[in-house]
Amino acid sequence: MTTAASKSLKRIAIGSDHAGFDLKSHLVAVLEQLGYRVEDYGTHSSEATDYPHICASVARAVRDAKADVGIVLGGSGQGEQIAANKVRGVRAALCNDLWLAEMARTHNDANVLSMGGRVVTNDLAEQIVKMFLETPFEGGRHARRVRQLSEIEVEESTRYES
């Protein structure tokens, strides 16, 4: 993980529920060994816990520029992605394979990676994280679409204000 794209991404916020705990522990060790600064937002055991607040904390760290990217992990990664996407400015992508990780970055400028600890092996998860961290955003027509996503987010966040 030593490309120009990954060198610019040094701070990673990470969090999981109990189903993603083992994978999170593995990834934290791997990422730290590779020189990334990793902030672990929990959970800190395999005891059953709810994921929404953990994933929102990871997403807020990205939104508030306390982290360059976030990683959220659960059993499938589905709920974790949904929770992270509730935070304005976050584009969380569920990537349980390499192609999805590449597309999440190149086309959607995703800033939070979600994976399922019951779906991917440790080895595949490492490869997915590497793809996510090393793949730059393509820009171009995709930048226009990402802007449109942000506009929808703003419209929806102000829609019901009185």
C-alpha positions as CSV (number, residue, x, y, z in Angstrom):
1,M,0.0,0.0,0.0
2,T,2.5,2.6,-1.1
3,T,1.0,4.4,-4.1
4,A,0.5,8.1,-4.2
5,A,-3.2,7.7,-3.4
6,S,-2.6,5.7,-0.3
7,K,0.3,8.0,0.9
8,S,-2.2,10.9,1.0
9,L,-4.6,8.8,3.2
10,K,-2.9,8.4,6.5
11,R,-5.7,8.6,9.1
12,I,-8.4,5.9,9.2
13,A,-11.4,5.7,11.5
14,I,-12.7,2.2,12.0
15,G,-15.6,0.6,13.9
16,S,-17.6,-2.5,14.0
17,D,-20.3,-4.4,15.8
18,H,-19.6,-7.8,17.5
19,A,-19.9,-9.6,14.1
20,G,-17.2,-7.5,12.6
21,F,-15.0,-7.4,15.7
22,D,-12.5,-10.1,14.7
23,L,-12.1,-8.7,11.2
24,K,-11.7,-5.2,12.7
25,S,-9.0,-6.4,15.1
26,H,-7.1,-8.0,12.2
27,L,-7.4,-4.9,10.0
28,V,-6.3,-2.5,12.7
29,A,-3.1,-4.5,13.2
30,V,-2.4,-4.7,9.4
31,L,-3.1,-1.0,8.9
32,E,-0.9,0.1,11.8
33,Q,1.9,-2.1,10.6
34,L,1.6,-0.4,7.2
35,G,2.0,3.0,8.8
36,Y,-1.6,4.2,8.9
37,R,-2.9,6.1,12.0
38,V,-6.0,4.2,13.0
39,E,-8.6,5.4,15.5
40,D,-10.8,2.5,16.7
41,Y,-14.3,3.6,17.6
42,G,-15.3,0.2,19.0
43,T,-16.7,-2.2,19.7
44,H,-13.9,-3.7,21.7
45,S,-15.1,-7.2,22.2
46,S,-17.2,-9.9,20.5
47,E,-20.0,-9.3,23.0
48,A,-23.3,-8.4,21.2
49,T,-23.7,-4.7,20.6
50,D,-25.6,-2.4,18.3
51,Y,-23.7,-0.8,15.4
52,P,-25.6,2.4,14.4
53,H,-23.8,4.7,16.9
54,I,-20.4,3.2,16.3
55,C,-20.8,3.6,12.5
56,A,-22.1,7.1,12.9
57,S,-19.1,8.0,15.0
58,V,-16.7,6.7,12.3
59,A,-18.7,8.7,9.7
60,R,-18.6,11.8,11.8
61,A,-14.8,11.5,12.1
62,V,-14.5,11.5,8.3
63,R,-17.0,14.3,7.9
64,D,-15.1,16.4,10.5
65,A,-11.7,15.7,8.9
66,K,-10.5,13.8,12.0
67,A,-9.9,10.9,9.5
68,D,-9.2,10.7,5.8
69,V,-11.4,7.6,5.4
70,G,-13.5,5.3,7.5
71,I,-14.1,1.6,7.6
72,V,-17.2,0.1,9.2
73,L,-17.7,-3.7,9.7
74,G,-20.5,-5.9,10.7
75,G,-21.9,-9.3,9.8
76,S,-22.9,-8.4,6.3
77,G,-21.8,-4.7,6.2
78,Q,-25.3,-3.7,5.0
79,G,-26.6,-2.0,8.2
80,E,-23.2,-0.5,8.9
81,Q,-23.2,1.2,5.4
82,I,-26.7,2.5,6.0
83,A,-25.8,3.9,9.4
84,A,-22.7,5.6,8.0
85,N,-24.7,7.1,5.1
86,K,-27.0,8.9,7.5
87,V,-24.2,11.3,8.3
88,R,-24.2,14.2,5.9
89,G,-21.2,14.3,3.6
90,V,-20.4,10.6,3.9
91,R,-20.5,8.3,0.9
92,A,-20.3,4.8,2.4
93,A,-20.0,1.9,0.0
94,L,-20.6,-1.8,0.8
95,C,-17.7,-3.6,-0.9
96,N,-17.4,-7.3,-0.3
97,D,-15.3,-7.7,-3.4
98,L,-12.5,-6.0,-5.2
99,W,-14.4,-4.6,-8.2
100,L,-16.9,-2.9,-5.9
101,A,-14.1,-1.3,-4.0
102,E,-12.6,0.0,-7.2
103,M,-15.9,1.4,-8.4
104,A,-16.7,2.9,-5.1
105,R,-13.6,5.0,-5.3
106,T,-13.3,5.7,-9.0
107,H,-16.9,6.5,-9.7
108,N,-18.4,7.6,-6.3
109,D,-15.5,9.0,-4.4
110,A,-16.6,6.9,-1.5
111,N,-15.0,8.0,1.8
112,V,-16.2,5.1,4.0
113,L,-15.7,1.4,3.2
114,S,-18.2,-1.1,4.6
115,M,-17.6,-4.9,4.7
116,G,-19.1,-8.0,6.2
117,G,-17.0,-10.0,8.6
118,R,-19.3,-13.0,7.9
119,V,-18.8,-12.5,4.1
120,V,-15.1,-11.8,3.5
121,T,-12.0,-13.6,4.7
122,N,-9.2,-11.7,6.4
123,D,-7.1,-12.0,3.2
124,L,-9.9,-10.8,0.9
125,A,-10.6,-7.9,3.3
126,E,-7.0,-6.8,3.2
127,Q,-7.1,-6.8,-0.6
128,I,-10.4,-4.8,-0.6
129,V,-9.0,-2.3,1.9
130,K,-5.8,-1.9,-0.3
131,M,-8.0,-1.4,-3.4
132,F,-10.1,1.2,-1.6
133,L,-7.1,3.1,-0.2
134,E,-5.0,3.0,-3.3
135,T,-7.7,3.8,-5.9
136,P,-8.1,7.5,-6.7
137,F,-11.4,9.2,-7.7
138,E,-11.6,9.6,-11.5
139,G,-13.5,12.9,-11.4
140,G,-14.8,14.0,-14.8
141,R,-18.4,12.9,-15.3
142,H,-18.3,11.2,-12.0
143,A,-17.6,14.5,-10.1
144,R,-20.8,15.9,-11.6
145,R,-22.7,12.9,-10.2
146,V,-21.1,13.1,-6.8
147,R,-22.1,16.9,-6.7
148,Q,-25.6,15.8,-7.6
149,L,-25.7,13.4,-4.7
150,S,-24.5,16.2,-2.4
151,E,-27.3,18.5,-3.7
152,I,-29.9,15.8,-3.0
153,E,-28.5,15.4,0.5
154,V,-28.8,19.2,1.2
155,E,-32.4,19.3,-0.3
156,E,-33.5,16.4,1.9
157,S,-31.8,17.8,5.1
158,T,-33.7,21.1,4.7
159,R,-36.9,19.7,3.3
160,Y,-38.8,19.4,6.7
161,E,-37.2,22.3,8.5
162,S,-39.8,24.9,9.6
